[in-house]
Amino acid sequence: MTSSFPVNLDSLLRSPVFSDPFLLVGMGGMVLMLGYMATQWLSLTRRYAFETKRNRLELETLGKRMEILNRNVQAAPEVAWNGYRKFTVARKVLECDDTYSFYLKPHNGRPLPAFKPGQYLTFEVQPPGLPKPQIRCYSLSDGALSDDHYRVTIKRFIRDDGTPGLVSAHFCDEVKEGDLLNVKAPSGKFFLDVEVDRPVVLISGGIGITPMLAMARLLTHIGDTREMYFFFGCRSGADHMFRDEVIELQKKNPNMRLHICYSRPAEGDVKGVDYNHHSRVTIDLMKEVLPSSNYEYYLCGPGPFMDSLVTGLYEWGVPKKDVKFEAFGPATIKKGAKEEAAPADAGAAALMEIEFSRSGKKFPWDPECASLHAFAEKHGIPIDYSCGAGSCGSCLVAIKKGNVHYDMEPGHDVDDGSCLTCICRPASSMVIDA
């Protein structure tokens, strides 16, 4: 018996299959078609796996967003609590030199409403030696992640003459765990809307990091995939608050690009470990780091810090609608004002008169005054005053005649016929109820 193997190659090549060129071409085409189909099948399989993973991640992100939205809806009645509510200081944590975080739980134990990242709490406190309670606003530094506590972070404020701010010093030195505080519901128009899916740049100096941290924490928590740049400036490692917390956020969020600036690094501060740039946060640095100017910008920090950056962003060509900011302390930002017409020139401003109806006094407007409140104070007209940034509403007065323009967007609601004197100036002669 003769085996048929190995195949005789000569006989195979003389077979009809290889002697017929049309059949040979057809078989080659079939082989190519099968190879193409296999390649397409493999590509479709990989694409299906990729789409499945992406859909799963999008569903998880949507679920987390719905969690936040549901908390907002369920807690809506709580948001409008009237006046002040009692909160217990559950924890007091030293974050860096002269800066403390306060974890606040409702004294009645009821769940808390969520807040929008960037909003603040308003406190009424009575430091010893002052004749009446003081009102201050402090940004929430968490990210709306808990319904059983709020967190604010407060730094001791030092005036230009070296004396400390009475209220911030009271919080740092006197307020302790277990104390009760009077607190208003979260409020403020400076916040990041998580439903608007645009890349963002978060910029802060010193204690201005608090609302930016809340924004970054919430975006990370809900798995938001937008591009995010996080700039923070301070003098040295001694002033670098939330260092570990921010680094942990960066590890969890691959879309977060962190840029820490030290203006005066200390001997033990290591570049590349503790900070990224030996400089202040500047527009030039942003132009170097950012691939373009096409972002939404959120800024918070001291007045001079804010003034230079907001002005720089406008000069870079960033639209005003994309620059959102909040200043800590007395507002000095002159750019980005609301669109009410300001006096045409200093001569026109000098012709304006401000009448204080309750006091029965009238004075020519002084263009050198930074605000209507500063003008009233100059002439001994008492108007309540607390935050100096248009947030708490303490300086609200009724306008009987005339109108004003604002140097920055008020954080507190202002009814028609009223104004926040700490951040506005007259746009005409006025009569106000003071």
HULIN-V118411 format. One record per residue. N is the residue number from 1. RES is the residue in three letters. SS is DSSP state (helix for helix, strand for strand, loop for the rest). PHI is phi in whole degrees, 0 to 359 (* if undefined). PSI is psi as a letter, one per 40 degrees, with the letter a starting at -180 (none if undefined). Layout:
{{N;RES;SS;PHI;PSI} {N;RES;SS;PHI;PSI}}
//
This chain:
{{1;MET;loop;*;h} {2;THR;loop;258;h} {3;SER;loop;284;i} {4;SER;loop;274;e} {5;PHE;loop;240;i} {6;PRO;loop;286;i} {7;VAL;loop;291;h} {8;ASN;loop;283;h} {9;LEU;helix;299;d} {10;ASP;helix;297;d} {11;SER;helix;294;d} {12;LEU;helix;297;d} {13;LEU;helix;292;d} {14;ARG;loop;273;e} {15;SER;loop;291;i} {16;PRO;helix;302;d} {17;VAL;helix;298;d} {18;PHE;helix;270;e} {19;SER;helix;273;e} {20;ASP;loop;261;h} {21;PRO;helix;296;d} {22;PHE;helix;293;d} {23;LEU;helix;294;d} {24;LEU;helix;295;d} {25;VAL;helix;296;d} {26;GLY;helix;298;d} {27;MET;helix;294;d} {28;GLY;helix;297;d} {29;GLY;helix;298;d} {30;MET;helix;294;d} {31;VAL;helix;296;d} {32;LEU;helix;297;d} {33;MET;helix;298;d} {34;LEU;helix;297;d} {35;GLY;helix;296;d} {36;TYR;helix;297;d} {37;MET;helix;297;d} {38;ALA;helix;294;d} {39;THR;helix;296;d} {40;GLN;helix;296;d} {41;TRP;helix;297;d} {42;LEU;helix;296;d} {43;SER;helix;297;d} {44;LEU;helix;295;d} {45;THR;helix;296;d} {46;ARG;helix;295;d} {47;ARG;helix;297;d} {48;TYR;helix;298;d} {49;ALA;helix;296;d} {50;PHE;helix;296;d} {51;GLU;helix;296;d} {52;THR;helix;297;d} {53;LYS;helix;295;d} {54;ARG;helix;296;d} {55;ASN;helix;297;d} {56;ARG;helix;295;d} {57;LEU;helix;295;d} {58;GLU;helix;296;d} {59;LEU;helix;294;d} {60;GLU;helix;296;d} {61;THR;helix;298;d} {62;LEU;helix;299;d} {63;GLY;helix;297;d} {64;LYS;helix;291;d} {65;ARG;helix;296;d} {66;MET;helix;296;d} {67;GLU;helix;300;d} {68;ILE;helix;295;d} {69;LEU;helix;296;d} {70;ASN;helix;297;d} {71;ARG;helix;295;d} {72;ASN;helix;297;d} {73;VAL;helix;292;d} {74;GLN;helix;295;d} {75;ALA;loop;265;e} {76;ALA;helix;309;d} {77;PRO;helix;299;d} {78;GLU;helix;288;d} {79;VAL;helix;302;d} {80;ALA;loop;269;f} {81;TRP;loop;300;i} {82;ASN;loop;278;h} {83;GLY;loop;63;b} {84;TYR;loop;256;i} {85;ARG;strand;238;i} {86;LYS;strand;281;h} {87;PHE;strand;234;i} {88;THR;strand;262;h} {89;VAL;strand;284;h} {90;ALA;strand;282;d} {91;ARG;strand;214;i} {92;LYS;strand;231;h} {93;VAL;strand;236;h} {94;LEU;strand;284;h} {95;GLU;strand;267;d} {96;CYS;strand;195;a} {97;ASP;loop;308;h} {98;ASP;loop;59;f} {99;THR;strand;223;h} {100;TYR;strand;233;i} {101;SER;strand;261;h} {102;PHE;strand;242;h} {103;TYR;strand;265;h} {104;LEU;strand;247;h} {105;LYS;strand;243;i} {106;PRO;strand;297;h} {107;HIS;loop;298;d} {108;ASN;loop;273;e} {109;GLY;loop;78;e} {110;ARG;loop;284;i} {111;PRO;loop;300;i} {112;LEU;loop;256;i} {113;PRO;loop;288;i} {114;ALA;loop;291;i} {115;PHE;loop;228;i} {116;LYS;loop;271;h} {117;PRO;loop;297;h} {118;GLY;loop;122;e} {119;GLN;loop;283;i} {120;TYR;strand;229;i} {121;LEU;strand;252;i} {122;THR;strand;253;h} {123;PHE;strand;246;i} {124;GLU;strand;244;h} {125;VAL;strand;230;i} {126;GLN;loop;234;g} {127;PRO;loop;297;i} {128;PRO;loop;302;h} {129;GLY;loop;90;e} {130;LEU;loop;262;i} {131;PRO;loop;288;d} {132;LYS;loop;212;i} {133;PRO;loop;300;i} {134;GLN;strand;250;i} {135;ILE;strand;247;h} {136;ARG;strand;221;i} {137;CYS;strand;245;h} {138;TYR;strand;227;h} {139;SER;strand;294;i} {140;LEU;strand;286;h} {141;SER;loop;253;e} {142;ASP;loop;270;a} {143;GLY;loop;235;f} {144;ALA;loop;59;f} {145;LEU;loop;259;e} {146;SER;loop;228;i} {147;ASP;loop;255;e} {148;ASP;loop;245;e} {149;HIS;loop;203;i} {150;TYR;strand;245;i} {151;ARG;strand;228;h} {152;VAL;strand;238;i} {153;THR;strand;232;h} {154;ILE;strand;234;h} {155;LYS;strand;253;i} {156;ARG;loop;298;h} {157;PHE;loop;275;h} {158;ILE;strand;245;h} {159;ARG;loop;287;i} {160;ASP;loop;299;d} {161;ASP;loop;273;e} {162;GLY;loop;91;e} {163;THR;loop;273;i} {164;PRO;strand;280;i} {165;GLY;loop;293;h} {166;LEU;helix;296;d} {167;VAL;helix;284;d} {168;SER;helix;296;d} {169;ALA;helix;295;d} {170;HIS;helix;298;d} {171;PHE;helix;296;d} {172;CYS;helix;292;d} {173;ASP;helix;260;d} {174;GLU;loop;253;d} {175;VAL;loop;289;h} {176;LYS;loop;227;i} {177;GLU;loop;300;h} {178;GLY;loop;98;e} {179;ASP;loop;290;i} {180;LEU;strand;257;h} {181;LEU;strand;232;i} {182;ASN;strand;270;h} {183;VAL;strand;225;h} {184;LYS;loop;270;i} {185;ALA;loop;296;i} {186;PRO;loop;305;h} {187;SER;strand;204;i} {188;GLY;loop;119;i} {189;LYS;loop;264;e} {190;PHE;loop;266;h} {191;PHE;loop;201;i} {192;LEU;loop;265;h} {193;ASP;loop;271;h} {194;VAL;loop;291;e} {195;GLU;loop;279;e} {196;VAL;loop;267;h} {197;ASP;loop;269;g} {198;ARG;loop;233;i} {199;PRO;loop;298;i} {200;VAL;strand;230;i} {201;VAL;strand;238;h} {202;LEU;strand;257;h} {203;ILE;strand;234;h} {204;SER;strand;212;i} {205;GLY;strand;229;h} {206;GLY;helix;58;b} {207;ILE;helix;293;e} {208;GLY;helix;296;e} {209;ILE;helix;293;d} {210;THR;helix;300;d} {211;PRO;helix;292;d} {212;MET;helix;293;d} {213;LEU;helix;296;d} {214;ALA;helix;299;d} {215;MET;helix;295;d} {216;ALA;helix;296;d} {217;ARG;helix;295;d} {218;LEU;helix;292;d} {219;LEU;helix;300;d} {220;THR;helix;292;d} {221;HIS;helix;298;d} {222;ILE;loop;273;e} {223;GLY;loop;72;f} {224;ASP;loop;294;h} {225;THR;loop;260;e} {226;ARG;loop;294;i} {227;GLU;loop;291;h} {228;MET;strand;222;h} {229;TYR;strand;254;h} {230;PHE;strand;237;h} {231;PHE;strand;256;h} {232;PHE;strand;221;h} {233;GLY;strand;238;h} {234;CYS;strand;207;i} {235;ARG;loop;285;d} {236;SER;loop;201;a} {237;GLY;helix;299;d} {238;ALA;helix;294;d} {239;ASP;helix;257;e} {240;HIS;loop;275;g} {241;MET;loop;277;i} {242;PHE;loop;61;f} {243;ARG;helix;303;d} {244;ASP;helix;294;d} {245;GLU;helix;295;d} {246;VAL;helix;291;d} {247;ILE;helix;298;d} {248;GLU;helix;296;d} {249;LEU;helix;298;d} {250;GLN;helix;297;d} {251;LYS;helix;295;d} {252;LYS;helix;280;d} {253;ASN;loop;238;g} {254;PRO;loop;293;e} {255;ASN;loop;268;e} {256;MET;strand;263;h} {257;ARG;strand;250;h} {258;LEU;strand;260;h} {259;HIS;strand;225;h} {260;ILE;strand;260;h} {261;CYS;strand;244;h} {262;TYR;strand;251;h} {263;SER;loop;279;d} {264;ARG;loop;221;g} {265;PRO;loop;302;i} {266;ALA;loop;279;i} {267;GLU;loop;302;d} {268;GLY;loop;271;e} {269;ASP;loop;282;h} {270;VAL;loop;248;h} {271;LYS;strand;293;h} {272;GLY;loop;91;e} {273;VAL;loop;244;d} {274;ASP;loop;272;d} {275;TYR;strand;209;i} {276;ASN;loop;255;d} {277;HIS;strand;226;h} {278;HIS;strand;271;g} {279;SER;loop;187;i} {280;ARG;loop;277;i} {281;VAL;loop;284;h} {282;THR;loop;227;i} {283;ILE;helix;296;d} {284;ASP;helix;299;d} {285;LEU;helix;295;d} {286;MET;helix;296;d} {287;LYS;helix;297;d} {288;GLU;helix;286;d} {289;VAL;helix;270;d} {290;LEU;loop;282;h} {291;PRO;loop;291;d} {292;SER;loop;199;a} {293;SER;loop;262;e} {294;ASN;loop;275;g} {295;TYR;loop;221;i} {296;GLU;strand;268;h} {297;TYR;strand;248;h} {298;TYR;strand;239;h} {299;LEU;strand;229;i} {300;CYS;strand;206;h} {301;GLY;strand;170;a} {302;PRO;strand;297;i} {303;GLY;helix;308;d} {304;PRO;helix;300;d} {305;PHE;helix;303;d} {306;MET;helix;291;d} {307;ASP;helix;301;d} {308;SER;helix;292;d} {309;LEU;helix;286;d} {310;VAL;helix;298;d} {311;THR;helix;300;d} {312;GLY;helix;296;d} {313;LEU;helix;295;d} {314;TYR;helix;298;d} {315;GLU;helix;293;d} {316;TRP;loop;285;e} {317;GLY;loop;100;e} {318;VAL;loop;287;h} {319;PRO;loop;299;i} {320;LYS;helix;301;d} {321;LYS;helix;294;e} {322;ASP;helix;263;e} {323;VAL;strand;246;h} {324;LYS;strand;242;h} {325;PHE;strand;214;i} {326;GLU;strand;216;h} {327;ALA;strand;263;i} {328;PHE;strand;264;h} {329;GLY;loop;85;a} {330;PRO;loop;306;h} {331;ALA;loop;288;h} {332;THR;loop;235;e} {333;ILE;loop;282;h} {334;LYS;loop;260;d} {335;LYS;loop;275;i} {336;GLY;loop;75;e} {337;ALA;loop;293;i} {338;LYS;loop;297;i} {339;GLU;loop;276;e} {340;GLU;loop;299;i} {341;ALA;loop;288;h} {342;ALA;loop;273;i} {343;PRO;loop;306;i} {344;ALA;loop;295;d} {345;ASP;loop;200;i} {346;ALA;helix;298;d} {347;GLY;helix;296;d} {348;ALA;helix;294;d} {349;ALA;helix;296;d} {350;ALA;helix;292;d} {351;LEU;loop;277;e} {352;MET;loop;285;i} {353;GLU;strand;238;i} {354;ILE;strand;246;h} {355;GLU;strand;252;h} {356;PHE;strand;259;h} {357;SER;loop;294;d} {358;ARG;loop;288;d} {359;SER;loop;278;e} {360;GLY;loop;68;f} {361;LYS;strand;235;i} {362;LYS;strand;220;h} {363;PHE;strand;220;i} {364;PRO;strand;290;i} {365;TRP;loop;295;h} {366;ASP;loop;256;h} {367;PRO;loop;299;e} {368;GLU;loop;283;e} {369;CYS;loop;285;h} {370;ALA;loop;286;d} {371;SER;loop;202;i} {372;LEU;helix;295;d} {373;HIS;helix;294;d} {374;ALA;helix;298;d} {375;PHE;helix;295;d} {376;ALA;helix;298;d} {377;GLU;helix;297;d} {378;LYS;helix;300;d} {379;HIS;loop;257;e} {380;GLY;loop;73;f} {381;ILE;loop;266;h} {382;PRO;loop;283;h} {383;ILE;loop;226;h} {384;ASP;loop;304;i} {385;TYR;loop;201;h} {386;SER;loop;221;c} {387;CYS;loop;282;d} {388;GLY;loop;73;e} {389;ALA;loop;228;e} {390;GLY;loop;71;f} {391;SER;loop;251;d} {392;CYS;loop;271;d} {393;GLY;loop;84;e} {394;SER;loop;297;d} {395;CYS;loop;267;e} {396;LEU;strand;295;h} {397;VAL;strand;226;i} {398;ALA;strand;277;i} {399;ILE;strand;260;h} {400;LYS;strand;270;d} {401;LYS;strand;202;i} {402;GLY;loop;96;a} {403;ASN;loop;209;i} {404;VAL;strand;231;i} {405;HIS;strand;231;i} {406;TYR;strand;254;i} {407;ASP;loop;277;e} {408;MET;loop;203;i} {409;GLU;loop;293;h} {410;PRO;loop;298;h} {411;GLY;loop;274;e} {412;HIS;loop;255;i} {413;ASP;loop;297;h} {414;VAL;loop;236;h} {415;ASP;loop;288;i} {416;ASP;loop;301;h} {417;GLY;loop;89;e} {418;SER;strand;226;i} {419;CYS;strand;207;i} {420;LEU;strand;266;h} {421;THR;loop;292;d} {422;CYS;loop;285;e} {423;ILE;loop;232;e} {424;CYS;strand;236;i} {425;ARG;strand;228;i} {426;PRO;strand;290;i} {427;ALA;loop;255;e} {428;SER;loop;198;i} {429;SER;loop;299;i} {430;MET;strand;220;i} {431;VAL;strand;234;h} {432;ILE;strand;237;i} {433;ASP;loop;274;g} {434;ALA;loop;209;none}}
//
